[in-house]
Amino acid sequence: MASVETPHASPVLAAEWPFPARAALGSSVRGQGIEREIKARLPFPDRKRLTVADGRIRLAVPAGEDERFAAASRIVETVLSTIDSLPVLPGEVDDILAIAPRERLKWTKDGRLASAGTRTVKLRGRARTVTFHVFDPRQIEDVLDRDLPSLWREEDAKATAEARRRAAGKAALTRAGKGAGAGPAGAKRKASADGRTMELKDWDAFAADGLLR
């Protein structure tokens, strides 16, 4: 932290810190989230006195308010010391990994994206609250480094294709069953020469193999 008293028309006490770019994981959305997190810890009057620009965090407090300046500086330093463990919010995950919200929801539900817990917030100006999952920044960084979203998309595409194949086989089996009493062409039983009936063996497997399609 650099602290100086600046000779402006209205003198201020100012302090600067480098913005933790690594903690943002290359995401402007995450960067904005870090800025909001720092400001949220400050007393309300001091929030507008903190700015982030050009890779620097700057705090400016009117000269003479030394105790306020010192207290606000300590808060900023405390937040920055733990910023690497700041949970990643859903919108930040989407931006960091370049994924769609529906993909995040699906991969969280099936455990590929492990939730680090939940957070509940009250919507501004409303009585209702919203609860959502948050994520460990180290896990998100690992997912990003290994490009796991691309792998997961391939897995999902294969699973979808397999599900469609199974559905088609089941539909064919259903159609075959409906035609069982319609006549010789659809019968599951075949009349023998002497009038007796014979069961077709392994009928289900025969239909599932797609030979009836």
N, C-alpha and C positions, 0 to 999 in steps of 0.2 A: 504494500500500500504506500502511495506517495501522498503526503499531506502538506498543503501549502496554503497560505493566506494570500488571496489574489487581490491586486490593487485596482478593483473595478470601482465604478461610481457607488455601487453598493457592495462593499467588501464581503467576501465569503470565505469560509473554510472549505477546502476541496480535497477530496481523496480519490485516487484512481486505482483500479485493479485490472489485470488482463482478463478478458472474457474467457471462460473455460470452453474453448472451441471443441476439445476432445469430448467433453461431456455431452455436447449437442449432437454427436454422431452424424455430423454432416447434414443435419436437418434444420431448416430455418424455423419450422414449427416447434421443434424441441428447443431451439434457442430462445424463442419467444416465451416458451413455458418456463425456462430457467429464469428469465427476466421477471416474469410474473411471480415466481416462487420467492425471489429475493424481495420484491416489493411487498408481497403479502406478509412478510415477517416484520416489516418496518412499521412504526406508528403511522397512522393515516397521514398526518401533515408532512411526513418525510418522504412519502412515496413519490410525490411529484418532483422531489429534489434528487432522485436517482435516475440517471439516464444511461442507455447503452448505445454506443455508436463506435464504428471503426475499430471493433475488437476491444473496446475498453469499457469498463463500468465506471461511471463517475458519480460521486456524491458531492453535492454542494449545499452547505448550510450557512446561513447568514453569520457573519463574524460576530463574536461575542457569545454565541450559543455553544460554548465549548463542550459542555456536558452532553447536550443533545447530539452534537457532532460525534463525540467519542462513542456514545451508546449506539448510534446508527452505524458507525464504522465497525463496531464489534459484531453487530448483527450480520452485516454483509460478509465479514470474514468468516463467521461461523457457518453461514449457509454455503459459502464457497468451499469450505474445508470438507463438507459432506456431499457436495454436489454430484460426485461420481456415483453415489448410491441413490440419488433421487429417482423414485419410480417413474417409469415411462407411461404416459397417458395414451389412451386408444388412438387419438388423432395423430399423436407423435409417432406411434408404431406404424401407422399407415404410411406416413411420409418417409420415415427412415427406411422401411423395407419396400416402399413403392408397391403396396398391396391395396386391394379394395377392402372396405369395411366387412363385406360378406365373407371374404377369405379369412380375415382376422377372427371373426365370430366362429367360423367353422373350425379353424385350427386351434382356437382356444377351447372349444367344446370337446374336441377329440384329443386334447392334451399335447398336441405338437407345439403349441405356444403355451408355455406354462404360466398360469396366473400367479402373480406375487401377492395377491390379496385383492380386496375391493375398496373402493372409495365411494362415499355418498356425499353428494353436493345438493344444495338447494338452488333451484333455478331462480335467477334474479327476478324479483317482482312477483313471484308465484309461491304458492304454498307447497306445491309438490316437490319431491326430491327425486334424484336419479342416482342409481347405484351402478357402477361399472368396474370392470377389471383393470388393474394396473400391472405393469410388468417390470421385471428386474432388468436394469440397463445392460448388465453383463450378458444376460441371455440374449437380449435383442442384438447386441453387438456380435455375439457368436453366430446367430442366425444370419445376420447381414454378411459377415465375413465368409461364411460357408455357402452363401447364396441358396439357402434352404427353400425359400419360396419357389424357386424354379423347379426344384426336385419335388416339392409337395404338389405343385400344379400338375406335373407329369403323373404322379401317383393318383391324383384325383381324376385325371382324364382316363387313366386305365380302369379305375374302379367304376367310373360312369359307363364306360364301354362294356365292361363285364356285366354290370347290372342290366343294361339294355339287352345284352345277349340272353341273359337268364329270363328276362321278361318276355322276350320273343319266343323262347322255348316253352315257357309256361303257357303263353297264349296259344301256341300250336297244340299243346297237349289238351287245353280246354276245348279248342275247336274240334279236335279229334273225338273227345268224350261226348260232345253234343251231337256228333254225327253217328254215335254208336247204334242208335235205333232207327236210323233213316233208311237203311237198306244195306245190301251187300257191300257197297263201296265204303260205308262208314262203320261197319259193324266191328266190334271188338271180338265178336265170336264168329267163326266161319263154319257154315254148315258143311258137313262131310257128305260123301256120296250116299250113305245109308240113312241120312237124316239126322244123325247125331251132331252135336256141336263140339268144337274144339277151341280151347282157350289159346289165344296168341301169346306165346311166351315173351317175357321181358318187354311188354308193351310200353311201359313208362320210359324205360331206357331208350327204346326205339324212337319214341316221340321226342324225348329230350335232346337226342342227337341232331335234331333238326331235319330228319328225313321226311317229316310230314309237311314241311313248309314248302 
